[in-house]
């Protein structure tokens, strides 16, 4: 895979992890009125509403000292460090999380899933009960870690300073490091994927098929071919990848109401007569009337990716097949 195949590029340094916050950037979901042809809500959903948040699992594709390239359900994930990643192997897998200002990377043996390394990045927060303890976010929640032999190095940091540490299974810091990542989303995840990405930003530039938008983790690129049409500079965009679905909301600069929502996922008809299409949204699975997409849906096989476009009132505008 080359950088020319990038449809989404995210670069997050440790400094950015402590909170580059966009003033006035809405994080709320897609507000809708209820017209006669409003899609039918059917099921609730479970997902992380923290923005930004990412959860991916990758396998080693290529590696050299200090940098490793991982294949994930959404594309290529690159990890880089001056002090880590010296001996990554194809027999290892990597789990990767972003949660607000925090990042977690776990490296495990693929054969038995045993843990080899666990790296935590986030703003320094000292345990009030023990100044030698460091409190960091993990997928299990906020956890206190003893500074071990790195107390002098960690005590020099102030609350809120960014730090990356390696911890062992006893809850002790065993190393202080640097760690960065670069994520490239090149496809809608396949069915069965557990991929999750939630980011909001403001569209700052349009070039060819690429949308450049400013987010809490920097300026990133999105290829409009993942199902986004007619974005405009100044609009706010929220991009949500959840398992095998992608939802993009476009809102005006003031963020008062959405102007377009694009929902992409595997085609599933709600009836044998193909009168509706079921897709996942951040509000739960919804059924969309298919009358406006008869030409697009004709001959389409269930399971193939399809995009439904909604207007600001939540009404179906059209259906699109992915290029």
Secondary structure, DSSP 8 states (H G I E B T S, - for coil): --GGG-SEEEEE-HHHHTT---TT-----------TT--EEEE-------SSEEEEEEEEEEEETTEEEEEETTEEEEEE-SSS-SS--TTEEEEEEEETTEEEEEEEETTT--EEEEEEEEE--EETTEEEEEEEEETTEEEEEE-GGGHHHHHTS-TT-EEEEEE-TTSBEEEEE--EEEEEE-S---TT---EEEEEEEEEEEETTEEEEEETTEEEEEEGGGT--S--TT-EEEEEEETTEEEEEEE-TT-SSEEEEEEEEE--BSSTT--EEEEEETTEEEEEE-GGGHHHHTT--TTSEEEEEEETTS-EEEEEE--
